[in-house]
């Protein structure tokens, strides 16, 4: 006779909320990141106070000020602030910040030096825009984490979509940057994108990263171009290429992070030092 007390009921797979909950928690690193984010924004305002004061003088504080507030900008920053703090890990995020900062500097230098886009301050590039790149990179990282949980896995479907999406992007990129093909910066950008597309690390993660970067990039570009903070040579507000380029930049930053992590992993460092170094989610590279 079977003892029913010894039968262990099968464990139920976690539901969607159960999968999402670990990635939505507030951590100790969340406090550090939020504080750093607020401090960075404050420093930008103080250092470039003349630019901030120019904007603030346009708001009639004694009247209907809410009609003149830039709610799109405030909404973007609120959205990114929320994403920054969920599931934060300072060791992982420090590498994302580093790659985003360096990558943003390179991208802004390319665009402004070749006159693909121009800032209203005519700086090439303006230093106050660079911190926006690592902040956006952290936000995209959180979006990709959530998308990986909620998106069904289908290698064949994502393989087909990968070549369609990135193939179309590359064709669009060539057409948009064609007037600057004689510039070394543009040639380098085209070669780098071709290499990244031709040798995908993980097609599903690449597509999700591209989608997250494009989604966030649309609102960033919409704000920047309609407020005339920057303008593209085509005068579009915003151009399709600029929006999609945020997705490609996000993919490039993700791949750069993996390269840095693997390079550091091969260095003959003592374990005590290695534990202090930034980490990166190499599960994203799993086939």
C-alpha positions as CSV (number, residue, x, y, z in Angstrom):
1,X,0.0,0.0,0.0
2,X,1.4,3.4,-1.0
3,X,2.0,5.9,1.8
4,X,0.4,9.0,0.5
5,X,2.3,11.1,3.0
6,X,5.5,10.3,1.2
7,X,4.3,11.5,-2.2
8,X,5.8,14.9,-3.0
9,X,3.6,17.0,-5.2
10,X,5.2,18.2,-8.4
11,X,6.6,21.7,-8.2
12,X,4.7,24.2,-10.3
13,X,6.7,26.4,-12.6
14,X,6.7,30.0,-11.4
15,X,4.1,32.3,-13.0
16,X,5.0,35.5,-14.8
17,X,4.9,37.6,-11.7
18,X,7.1,35.0,-9.9
19,X,9.7,35.4,-12.7
20,X,9.5,39.2,-12.8
21,X,9.6,39.8,-9.0
22,X,13.4,39.1,-8.5
23,X,14.1,41.8,-11.2
24,X,11.8,44.4,-9.7
25,X,13.3,44.5,-6.2
26,X,14.9,47.5,-4.5
27,X,18.5,46.7,-3.5
28,X,21.2,48.5,-1.7
29,X,22.7,49.4,-5.1
30,X,19.4,51.0,-6.0
31,X,19.9,53.7,-3.4
32,X,23.5,54.3,-4.6
33,X,22.5,54.5,-8.2
34,X,19.5,56.8,-7.6
35,X,21.7,59.1,-5.5
36,X,24.4,59.1,-8.1
37,X,21.8,59.9,-10.8
38,X,20.4,62.8,-8.9
39,X,23.9,64.1,-8.1
40,X,24.9,63.9,-11.7
41,X,21.8,65.8,-12.9
42,X,22.5,68.4,-10.2
43,X,26.1,68.8,-11.2
44,X,25.1,69.2,-14.9
45,X,22.6,72.0,-14.0
46,X,25.2,73.8,-11.8
47,X,28.1,73.5,-14.2
48,X,26.0,74.6,-17.2
49,X,23.7,76.9,-15.2
50,X,23.5,79.4,-18.1
51,X,21.8,76.7,-20.2
52,X,19.4,75.7,-17.4
53,X,18.6,79.3,-16.6
54,X,17.7,80.0,-20.2
55,X,15.1,77.3,-20.0
56,X,13.7,78.3,-16.6
57,X,13.2,81.9,-17.7
58,X,10.7,80.7,-20.3
59,X,8.3,79.4,-17.6
60,X,5.9,82.0,-16.1
61,X,6.2,80.8,-12.4
62,X,3.6,83.3,-11.3
63,X,1.0,82.1,-13.8
64,X,0.0,78.9,-15.4
65,X,3.4,77.4,-15.2
66,X,2.2,73.8,-15.7
67,X,1.3,74.7,-19.3
68,X,4.9,75.5,-20.0
69,X,6.6,72.6,-18.2
70,X,8.4,70.1,-20.4
71,X,6.4,67.1,-19.4
72,X,8.0,64.9,-22.1
73,X,11.4,65.5,-20.6
74,X,10.1,64.9,-17.1
75,X,8.4,61.8,-18.1
76,X,11.5,60.4,-19.8
77,X,13.6,61.1,-16.7
78,X,10.9,59.6,-14.4
79,X,10.8,56.4,-16.5
80,X,14.6,56.0,-16.6
81,X,14.8,56.7,-12.9
82,X,12.3,54.0,-12.2
83,X,14.2,51.5,-14.3
84,X,17.6,52.5,-12.8
85,X,16.5,51.3,-9.3
86,X,14.9,48.0,-10.0
87,X,17.2,45.0,-9.6
88,X,20.3,47.3,-9.4
89,X,23.7,45.7,-8.8
90,X,26.6,48.1,-8.6
91,X,29.2,45.6,-9.7
92,X,27.2,44.8,-12.9
93,X,26.0,48.3,-13.5
94,X,29.4,49.9,-13.1
95,X,30.6,48.1,-16.3
96,X,27.4,49.2,-18.1
97,X,28.1,52.8,-17.1
98,X,31.7,52.7,-18.2
99,X,30.8,51.2,-21.6
100,X,27.9,53.6,-22.0
101,X,30.1,56.6,-21.2
102,X,32.9,55.7,-23.6
103,X,30.5,54.6,-26.3
104,X,28.4,57.7,-26.0
105,X,31.5,59.9,-26.3
106,X,32.5,58.1,-29.5
107,X,29.1,58.3,-31.0
108,X,28.6,62.0,-30.2
109,X,32.1,62.8,-31.6
110,X,31.2,60.9,-34.8
111,X,27.9,62.6,-35.3
112,X,29.0,66.2,-34.4
113,X,32.3,66.0,-36.2
114,X,30.7,64.9,-39.4
115,X,27.8,67.3,-39.1
116,X,25.2,64.5,-39.2
117,X,23.7,66.3,-36.2
118,X,24.4,69.7,-34.6
119,X,23.7,70.9,-31.0
120,X,22.3,74.3,-30.5
121,X,25.4,75.2,-28.5
122,X,27.5,74.3,-31.5
123,X,29.8,72.1,-29.3
124,X,31.3,69.1,-31.0
125,X,30.3,67.3,-28.8
126,X,28.8,69.0,-25.8
127,X,30.1,67.3,-22.6
128,X,26.7,67.8,-20.8
129,X,25.1,65.3,-23.1
130,X,27.6,62.4,-22.5
131,X,26.1,61.3,-19.0
132,X,22.8,60.7,-20.7
133,X,24.3,57.7,-22.5
134,X,25.2,55.5,-19.5
135,X,21.9,56.4,-17.9
136,X,20.0,55.3,-21.0
137,X,22.2,52.2,-21.1
138,X,21.2,51.2,-17.6
139,X,17.5,51.8,-18.5
140,X,17.9,49.6,-21.6
141,X,19.6,46.9,-19.6
142,X,16.5,46.7,-17.3
143,X,14.1,46.7,-20.2
144,X,16.0,43.8,-21.8
145,X,15.9,41.8,-18.6
146,X,12.1,42.1,-18.5
147,X,11.7,41.4,-22.2
148,X,13.8,38.2,-21.9
149,X,11.4,36.9,-19.2
150,X,8.2,37.9,-21.1
151,X,9.2,36.9,-24.6
152,X,8.8,33.3,-25.8
153,X,12.0,31.7,-27.0
154,X,12.0,30.6,-30.6
155,X,15.5,30.3,-32.2
156,X,14.2,29.9,-35.7
157,X,11.8,32.9,-35.6
158,X,14.4,35.2,-34.0
159,X,17.1,34.0,-36.5
160,X,14.9,35.1,-39.4
161,X,13.8,38.4,-37.7
162,X,17.4,39.1,-36.9
163,X,18.7,39.2,-40.5
164,X,15.6,41.1,-41.7
165,X,15.8,43.8,-39.0
166,X,19.5,44.3,-39.0
167,X,19.8,44.0,-42.7
168,X,17.2,46.7,-43.2
169,X,18.9,48.9,-40.6
170,X,22.3,48.6,-42.3
171,X,20.8,49.6,-45.7
172,X,19.1,52.6,-44.0
173,X,22.3,53.5,-42.3
174,X,24.3,53.5,-45.6
175,X,21.7,55.8,-47.2
176,X,21.6,58.2,-44.3
177,X,25.4,58.6,-43.7
178,X,26.2,58.5,-47.5
179,X,27.1,62.3,-47.6
180,X,29.8,61.6,-45.0
181,X,31.3,58.4,-46.5
182,X,34.6,60.2,-47.0
183,X,35.0,60.8,-43.3
184,X,37.1,58.2,-41.3
185,X,34.6,58.3,-38.5
186,X,31.8,57.2,-40.8
187,X,33.8,54.5,-42.4
188,X,34.7,53.2,-39.0
189,X,31.1,53.2,-37.9
190,X,30.0,51.3,-41.0
191,X,32.7,48.7,-40.5
192,X,31.9,48.2,-36.8
193,X,28.2,47.8,-37.4
194,X,28.9,45.3,-40.2
195,X,31.1,43.2,-38.0
196,X,28.6,43.3,-35.1
197,X,25.7,42.3,-37.4
198,X,27.7,39.6,-39.3
199,X,28.8,37.9,-36.1
200,X,25.8,37.8,-33.7
201,X,26.4,36.8,-30.1
202,X,22.8,35.8,-29.4
203,X,20.2,36.8,-32.0
204,X,17.3,36.9,-29.6
205,X,19.1,39.1,-27.0
206,X,20.4,41.3,-29.9
207,X,16.8,41.8,-31.2
208,X,15.4,42.5,-27.7
209,X,18.3,45.0,-27.0
210,X,17.7,46.6,-30.4
211,X,14.0,46.9,-29.7
212,X,14.5,48.4,-26.2
213,X,17.1,50.9,-27.4
214,X,14.9,51.9,-30.3
215,X,11.8,52.4,-28.0
216,X,13.7,54.6,-25.6
217,X,15.6,56.3,-28.4
218,X,12.3,57.4,-30.0
219,X,11.3,59.5,-27.0
220,X,14.8,60.9,-26.5
221,X,15.0,61.9,-30.2
222,X,11.5,63.3,-30.2
223,X,12.3,65.5,-27.2
224,X,15.7,66.6,-28.5
225,X,14.7,67.5,-32.1
226,X,11.3,69.1,-31.3
227,X,12.9,71.3,-28.7
228,X,15.7,72.1,-31.1
229,X,18.3,70.9,-28.6
230,X,19.9,69.2,-31.6
231,X,19.0,68.9,-35.2
232,X,19.9,66.5,-38.0
233,X,21.1,67.5,-41.4
234,X,17.9,66.2,-42.9
235,X,15.9,68.5,-40.6
236,X,13.6,65.6,-39.6
237,X,12.0,65.5,-36.1
238,X,13.3,62.9,-35.6
239,X,14.7,60.9,-38.5
240,X,14.0,57.2,-38.6
241,X,17.7,56.3,-38.8
242,X,18.4,58.3,-35.6
243,X,15.7,56.4,-33.7
244,X,16.9,53.0,-34.9
245,X,20.6,54.0,-34.3
246,X,19.8,54.0,-30.6
247,X,18.9,50.3,-30.9
248,X,22.2,49.6,-32.8
249,X,24.2,51.5,-30.2
250,X,22.6,49.5,-27.4
251,X,23.6,46.3,-29.2
252,X,27.1,47.6,-29.6
253,X,27.4,48.5,-25.9
254,X,26.1,45.1,-24.9
255,X,28.7,43.4,-27.1
256,X,31.5,45.7,-25.8
257,X,30.6,44.8,-22.2
258,X,30.9,41.1,-23.0
259,X,34.3,41.7,-24.6
260,X,35.5,43.6,-21.6
261,X,34.3,41.0,-19.2
262,X,35.9,38.1,-21.1
263,X,39.2,40.0,-21.4
264,X,39.3,40.7,-17.7
265,X,38.4,37.1,-17.0
266,X,41.6,35.9,-18.8
267,X,43.9,38.2,-16.9
268,X,46.1,36.5,-14.2
269,X,44.6,38.5,-11.3
270,X,44.4,37.4,-7.6
271,X,41.0,36.3,-6.6
272,X,40.8,39.0,-4.0
273,X,41.2,41.7,-6.7
274,X,38.9,39.8,-9.2
275,X,36.0,39.9,-6.7
276,X,36.2,43.7,-6.7
277,X,35.9,44.0,-10.4
278,X,32.6,44.7,-12.3
279,X,30.7,41.7,-13.4
280,X,28.5,41.2,-16.4
281,X,25.6,38.8,-17.2
282,X,27.2,36.3,-19.5
283,X,24.0,34.4,-19.7
284,X,22.9,36.9,-22.3
285,X,25.5,35.3,-24.6
286,X,24.1,31.8,-24.3
287,X,23.0,30.3,-27.6
